Amino acid sequence: MYKFKISLIALLLIALPAITYCAFTTSVEKTGSIETKELSTKLLDNNDFLTKVQTLDSSITTIDKTTDLTRYTSVPTITLSSDNIVSTNDSSVPTYLWIDNGTIYYYTIATNIDLNNN
């Protein structure tokens, strides 16, 4: 009986470095690969984009996405909600837009931004 317990403990100690424990399962092997997806966003088309901007500031009548937008590179301190989203539903990450003192800012974690100028 004691030999069996000692053998089982020795087996566990030998096998322990080969597994990683997880809160949801007993163990997870360290083999396999992780698929990554490019973080991309596609802005709304020009008409929908302008409509969204006008809900934030009705005095804006035209907008050029290439020159009138200022990218905010750190997480903004404003409340980000679905009301601020100016990206299409098929974007892998959202793009948020807000206006502060006449400057139109946008924030996204995307590395690839499609302006969707049509």
N, C-alpha and C positions, 0 to 999 in steps of 0.2 A: 504494500500500500504506500509506504513512504517513498520507495523508488519511483513509483508512478507519479507522485506529486512533485518530486524533485525533477524528474524528466520533463514534466509539463511546464514547470517554471523555467527550466533551462531552455526549452523550445520557445517559450514566449519571449524570453530575453534575447534570443538569437533573432527571432522574427520581428521584434519591435522596431528596429531601425528601418525596415523595409516598408512600413505602413505609416500612415498619418491618421490620427484619430479625428473624428468629426462629430459634432453634436447630434447629427441626425442619423448617422449610421455607425456601426461598430468600427469599421476601418475603411479607408480608401487607398487604393494603390496609387503610387506616384508615376504611373506610366500613362501614355496617351498624349494628346496635344490639345491646345486651346485655340479655338477659332476666333480671330479678331475681325471686326467689321470696321471699315473706315468710317470715321465720324463725319457725316456729310449733312448738309442742309440745303434745301432749295426754297428760295423766297417765293412768295405768292406772285402771280403774274402782275403786270403793272397796274391794271384797273383795280384788282382786289387789294393790292398793296396800298394804293392811294386811298381807297375806301377805309382801310384799317387805320392809316395815318390820320385821316380826317376825323375818325372817332375820338382820337386823342387831341387833335387841334384842327378845328373846322376852318381856320383861316388859310390852311395850306391847300393850294389848288393844283399844284404840279410838284412832282418829285423826280429826281434823277438818282437812281440807286447807286450809281458809280461816284457821284460827287457830293450828294446831300446827306449821306449817312456817315456817322462816326462810330467806329467799332470800339466797344468798351471791352478791355481785355481781362479784367478781373470780375469776380462775381459782384454784381451791383447790390447796393443796399436797399433798393426799392423792392416792393413786393412783385414778384414775377408770377403772373397767372395766365390762364388761357386767353384772357382779354388782350394780352400783350404779344401773343404769338403771331409772327408774320411769315412763317414757313409753311410749306405744304405738308399734308398728312403723311406723305411717303418719305419725308426726311427722316434720317436715322436719329437726329437730335433736333430739338426746336431752336428757333431764333426768336429772341424777345426784343421788342422795340419800345422805346419811351422817348418823351420829349422833355427837356429841361432847359429853361431859359432860351428857347428858340433853337437849341441844338437837338438834332434827331440822333439818338444813340441806339445801337443794337448790340446784343450780347448773344453769343453762341459758343459752345465748346467745340463746334465743328472745325475740322481742319480743311475741309473742302466746301466752299460756298458757291452755289449756283444762283446768280442774280435773277434768272428767269425773266429776261427782258423781252417779253412778247406782249 
